[in-house]
Amino acid sequence: MQQAEYFYKSIPRIQLFFDSPNHCATFLGMVALILIGLTVTYWERRSKAIKYQFLFLMTGTLCLLSLLGLVMTYSRGGWIAFSLSTLLVTLFSPLKRRFALGFSILFFLFIFLLPKGSDRLNSVGDENDKSIKHRILVWKGAAAITADHWTSGVGGDQFGKEFKLWYQPLTLKTRYAAALNNFLTLSAERGIFALFFYLLLVTLPLWLVWRIVCENDNAWIQGVLAGQFLFCISGLFTYSLTLGDVVALYWILWTITFFYLLKKIWKKEFKITPLHFLPPTLFSSVICIGILLWGSIELRKIPTTQTRHSIDGKDYFLLSSRHLPSTATILFYPEIGTSLESAVLTFSRPLAAEGFSLLIAPYESAGKSALPEFQKINQWFLKNTPPPHLLIGHGTGARLGFITATHCEGFQSMILIAPETRWPFPELSPMNFIPTLTVPLLILHGLEDATVDPIESQRFQEALNQNHKQSQLLLLPQTTHSLDQDSFRRAIIQSIKNKTNR
């Protein structure tokens, strides 16, 4: 697969072998902090042996190259993570403060020497920045998913699908595989308890070892700790938990930290007490509770809600408005071959937001074998959902839905969109079921439909008139067969409102 290229104001952003500059920045930032720790260590030992002078020059050169690479990614998240990591050393390590300040000054000097570097730096926190706005929208959705599925999440690698279907604003067309945040992705996919234990696993060694190195000022270990801190901060702005190189480097640093702690305990230079576990536990708890509270607020802003129901061993989704009382319950049969995503995003969610409940019933067969499946769905729908009941079908769904619904008592009306009304087999042709129709029928057909000729609906309407059925045909100009058109939705919403006296 060809690697995507990223630019900032026509300037290429380096990403090395990573799939994005942000992931590259996380890796280079961690490497830079480790090298800073080694450089300072060898500087302090330079008078002991010539090899330390050589190692100082080597690690210092590599450190400068890593910093330059980090700057050239133009990754604001990476820049913030590096700045906060060096600030941590500056605040809590007095003896190494001058080194941390020196490298921080050098880092920002590189940024200002970079073409458009100052512009990129000034854009941090810009509310009108498209990337920042999208991130905030995705974070809100991830928090809402966490609150909605707080016990066990939506499942591994399922964030993108669930977010797109139910939580992503319909105006946002971008597809996201993750929540652009390590912690929110983990809580959304695995639940809040998984996030709690992950936070505890990450913060406990950091907290314990940082207490030790603050006392003895071990520069190399401080670099290792700062690298882990950078990974965590960078994880607020991007998702990197599935990136092999980045994650491998992080867990190497975590393992070094863990064994360093064991060494101190073994030598009785440090003693762990139950109180040592309290700050990381409280921190992890506060973060998890905060995400749940935030998610509960964001969840209330989402106009629709969905529930999963099993009918004859298959799962179907019932959508409804989160804020408006449902005045009609709709059984929706989409066109054959329509994916659940298309049925939800183009039709069902917009209608549910208007205050209607919809059971989405995709299917795979268009022949006689599909009739028993439709009949079972009809029966379940009429039995388990509140009236008034309406049936809406599109294309093949309109044909099979009409045939099976004429044998059911309980539907108050039907709406057929671009229905297939003529079929070579009598048991599959709607024309043969007109006499058994007992409810009002609305037919919608686009005049630009190239899939089902509008003449079919006109002939069907003529047959309905001849049988004295209560029906209406609306031919919509500049409308094709696709359901992703406002003309269909407007006509349907107005028709349902008229029938329900809304």
N, C-alpha and C positions, 0 to 999 in steps of 0.2 A: 504494500500500500504506500502510495506516494505521500511524503510528509507535507502537511500544510505549512505554508509560510505566513509569518505574521509581520506586520509593519506598524510603525507609529509615524504618522505624517510622512509617508513614503520612505521612511528610514527602516531598513531591515532590523528586526529584533533577533538576536542570536538565540538559538534553542538547542544547539549541538545535536545529540541523538534523541532528545526528548520530543514528545508530541506537542509541547507548547512552551513558550518562553517562561511562563509562570512556574512550571515544573522544573525547568532548567535552573531558574533562580533559586528555588528551594535547595536543590542539590549543591549549586555553587556556593550559596550562603553557608551551608553546613560545612563544606570543605574549607571555605575561607576562615571560619571561626576556629576550626581544628588547627589549621596552619598558623593562625595568629597565636594560639596557645603554644604550639611547638616553637615558633619563632622567638617568642618571649623567653621560653625555657632555655633555648640554646644561646640566646643573648646573655642571659644571666650566668651561663656556664662557659662563656667564650674564653675566659682566662685560664680555664683548667686544662684544656687540650685544644690542639689545632683543629681536630675533627669537629668540635662544636662550632668553630668559626665557619667551617665549610657548611655544616648543617644549617647554621643560621642564614647564610647567604642563599642556600638552596630553598629552604622553607620560606624565607622572606620573598624570594622571587616568585615562587609558586603562589604565595599568598596574594601578591600584587596582581598576578594574572587572574586569579580567582575573583578578586574584587572587581577588576576591570570587566571580566565576563559577566559578573552579577549586574554591574551597572548597564552593560550593553543589552541585557534582556529587556530593559525598559519596563520591568515588572514592578508596579507600585507595591504590590503585596510583599514581594521579595525585599524591596528596599525598606519597607516598614519593619518587617521581621528582623532584618539585620540591624537596623538602628535600635530597636528595642532590646535586642540581645546584647549589643555592646553597651547600651545604657545600663543593663542589669549588672554587668561587670563594673562599670564606672561607679555605680551607687553602693555596691556591696563588697567591693574589693579595693580598699584604699591603696594597698601597695602596688596594684596593677592599674590604678586609675589613669596614670599618664599614658600607658600603652593603649588602653581602650580609647581614650580621647584622641590619641594620635591617629589610630586607624580609622576612627569615625570621621575625623577631619579629612583624612585622605580619601575616604569613601565619598564624602559629599563634594570634594574637589573634583573627583572623577565625574560625578553627575553633572556639575556645572560646566565642565569642559566638554561634555558629550553634546553632540548636535541635538538641539531641542530638549536637552536634559532638564533644564530649569522649567520649561513648559510642562513636561511630564510630571515633575515634582509638584508644581503648583496645582495640577489637576487632581491631586489627592484630596478627597472630600468634596469634589465638585458635584453638586446634586444633579446637574444637567448632563453629566457624563453618562453616555449610553451604557457602558460596561458596568458602572457602579449601580445605575438604576436597575439593570437586569439582575445583578447579583442580589440586590435587596429584595426584588420580587421573588427570586428563587429561594432565598433564605426564609422569607415569610411563608412560602408554600411548604418548605421542609419542616418548619416549626409546626405548621398546621397538621401535616401528616403525622408528626410525632405525637401531637395531642390527640389525634383521631385514632392512632394505632400504637398507643404508648406502651403496651405490654410486650409485644413481640415484633412490632414494625410490619412493613409490607413485604419483607423478604429480601434476600440478597440480590443485588443488581436489578431490583424492581423499582427503584426510585423514579427513574426517567419515565417509565410507562405509567405509573400511578399518578405522578405529578402532571403529566401531559393530559391524562384522561379527566381527572377530577378536580385538580387544584390550580393548574396553570391558567392565568387569565387568557380568555379567548383571543384577545388582541395581540398576545405575545406568541409569535409563530416559531421561535427558536426551540429546538429540541435539546434537552439537557439529559445527559446520562447520570449525572450526580448533582448534588446540591451546591457545588462550588465551595464546599466547606467540609472538612473531614468529620467534624463533630456532629453537624446536622445531618449529613448523609448517613452516618452510623446510627443515630437515634431514629431516623425515619425508616431505615431498612431493618434494623435489628431491635429497636425498642429502647426505652429510656434506661433500663437496667444494664443493657450492654454498654451504653455510653458511660454509665456510672463506673462500672468496673474498668473500662478502658481509661477513663480519667484517673482513677485511683492507681492503675498500673503505671501510667505515665508520670504522674506527679509525685508519687511516694519516694522513688529513688532520687528524683531531682531535689526534693525537699531535704531529705536526710543527708545526701552527699554535699549539697550546697552549704549546709551548716558546718560541715567539716572543713571544706576548702576555704571558707571565709576566715577560718581561724589560722590555717597554715599557708594560704595564698599559693596553692599549687596551680601554676599557669596552665599546664597541659590539661589537667582535669577541668579547669574552668572553661577551657575551649571546648572540651567534650560536652559539658553541661550546657554551654551557650548554644552549641549546635543543636542539641535536643530542644532547647527553648525556641530556637528559630523554626524548627520543624513544626512545633505546636502553633506558633504565631502565624506562620505561613499557611497552616491548615485552616485558618479562619477565612482565607481568601481564595483557596483553591482546593481541589480534591486530589490527594496524592496517595491514599492508602492502598491503591492497587498498582502503583508504579514500583516495579521490582527494584530498580537501582536506588531510588530515593528511600524506600522503606527498608531495604537491606542496610543502607548506611545508617539509618536511624537506629535500627535494632542492634547494629554493631556498637554504636555509641551507648545505647541503653545497657548492653551486656558489659561493656567496659565499666560503666557506672556501677552496675550491680556487683561485679567482682571487686571493684575498688572498695565498695561498702563492706562486703564480706571480709576483705582483708583487714580493714580497720576494726571490725568486730572481733575477728580471730585474734588479732594482736591486742585486744582489749583497749584500743585507743578510742573506741566509741561504743557506747552502750545504748541500745534501743529500749525505750520504755513505751508503755501504751499511749502516753501523751504525744509521742512523736507521730502517731497515726492520726491524731485528731485534726490538724490543719488540712492535710490532703483530703480526708474524708468530708470535712465541712465544705471545702472548696468544691469537691465533686458534687456534693448534695445540692449546694446553692446553684451551681451551673445547671444541673438537671431540673431542679424545681423552676428555675428561671425560664428554661426552654419550654417547659410544660405550660407555664402561665402565659408566656408570649404566644405559644401555639394556640392556646384556648382563645386568646383575643383575635388572632388571625383567622382561626377557623370560623368564628362568627361572621367574619367579613365575606366569606365565600358564599355566593348566593344559592348554591345547590348542595344537596347531600345525596348519598347513594347507599343502598343496602344490597347485599348479595343474597340471592335465593336459588335453591336447588329445585329443579323441575325435571323429574324422570332422570336423575343422575347428571344433569347438565346445569351449569351455573348461569344465571341471568341477573341483570342489574336493574333495580327500580330506582329511578331518580325522582327527586321532589325538591321543591323550594325549601330553603332553610328558614325563610322569614315569612313567606306568604302562605296562607291556608290553601290547601289543594281543593279546587272546585271541580276538577275532572281528572279521571284516571285513564291514561291512554296506553293501549297495547300497540306497540310500534314494530311492524315487520319491515325492515329495510330491504333494499334491492339485494338480490342474491349476489354473493361475493363481496358485499360491503363489510369492511372490517369493523370491529367494535369501536376502535378509535374514531373512524370516520363517522359512524352512526352517532357517537356521543358528541363529538366536537362540532359537527356541521348542523346537527338537528336537535338532538335530545337535550343537551345542556341549555341552549337558548330557550327552548320551550319550557323546561323545568324552571328556569329563572323567572318566567312569567307567571308562575303559580300553578303549573300543571304537573301531575305525577306521570312518569312514563316508565313502562316496563319494556326494555329493549330486548327483542327476540331475534337475533341472527340465526341463520339456518344454512344448510349446505346443499340440500337437494331441492330441485324444482319440479320433480315428477310426482307420480302417485304415491311413492314411498314417503313423501314429506307430509302427506295429509294427516296421518296419525299423530305426528309430532306437533303440528299446528293445533289439532284438536285438544291434545293434552295441555298445551300452553293456554289455549282459550279457557279451558275448564278451570285450571289453576288460577288464572287471572280473575275470572268472574267470582270465584269462591273466596279468594284471599285478599282482594283489594276493594276499597270502598267505591260505591257508585258516585256519580254517573260514570258509566264505562263507555269509552270510545275506542274504535279501532282505526289505526292509520297504517296504510300499506303503501309501499313504493315499488313500482315495476312488478317483478315476480312476486314480491311480498304482498302487493295489492291483490294480485290474482288469487293466490292461495289463501290469503287472509279473508277475502270476500267469500270464497267458496265454503270455507269451514265456519265462518261466522254466521252464515245464513242457516246453519244447523244448530246454533246456540241461542238460548234465550238469556238476555241480560245486557246486551249491547244497546246503548241508547241511540248511537249513530255511527256512521263510518265515513272516513275520508280516504279516497283512493287517489294516489298521485301517479300519473302516467301509467295506468294499469294495462297489463296485457289482457285484452278481453276476448281474443280469438285464439283457440288452441285446437290442434287437430284431434285431440282425444276428448270426447264428450264429458268425461268425468273431471277434466281439468280446464274446461272452458267456462268462464263466468257467465256467458250468454245463456247457458242452460240452467243457471241458478237464479235468474232474475225473478221467476214466479215465487220463490220462497223468501225473497227479501221483505222484511217487515219494518225496517227502521229507515230514517232519513239518510240519504247518501249525497256526499259532495265529491265531485270529480274535479281534480286539478291537472292541467296538462300544459306544458310549455309549447308554444308555437314553433320554437327552434329545436324541438326534441328530434334528434337524429337516431335515437335508439328505439323508441316506440312511436310510431307515426300518430300524430294527434287525431287523424281520421278514425282511429280505433275508438277513442273516447267519444267522438261525435256519434258514431254508429251505436255505441253502447248506450249513450244517452237517448237516442231515438228508440231503442228497444225498451228502455226503462219507461219512456213516455207512453209507448204503445201498451205497456202493462200497467199503466196508471200508478207508477211508483213515485214516491216523494223524493225527487233528486234534482241536482243542479250541476251544471258543467261550467267551469271557469277556464277559459283558454287564456293563458298568460303570455303577453308579448315579451320578446327578448328574453325568453327563458328556455333553457335546455333541459336535458334529462337529469342533470346533477341536482342533488338535494341541497347543495351548498349555495343556495340563492335566497336572498331576502324575500323575493316575490312569493315563494312557497310558504315561508314561515309567516309572513304578514297575512296571507289569505287564510292559513290554518288558524292562527291566533284569533283573527277576527271572527271566523266561523264558530270556533269553540266559545268565544265570549258571547256571541249572539245566542247560541244554544243554551248556555248556562246563565244568561241574563246578567253577566258581569259588567 
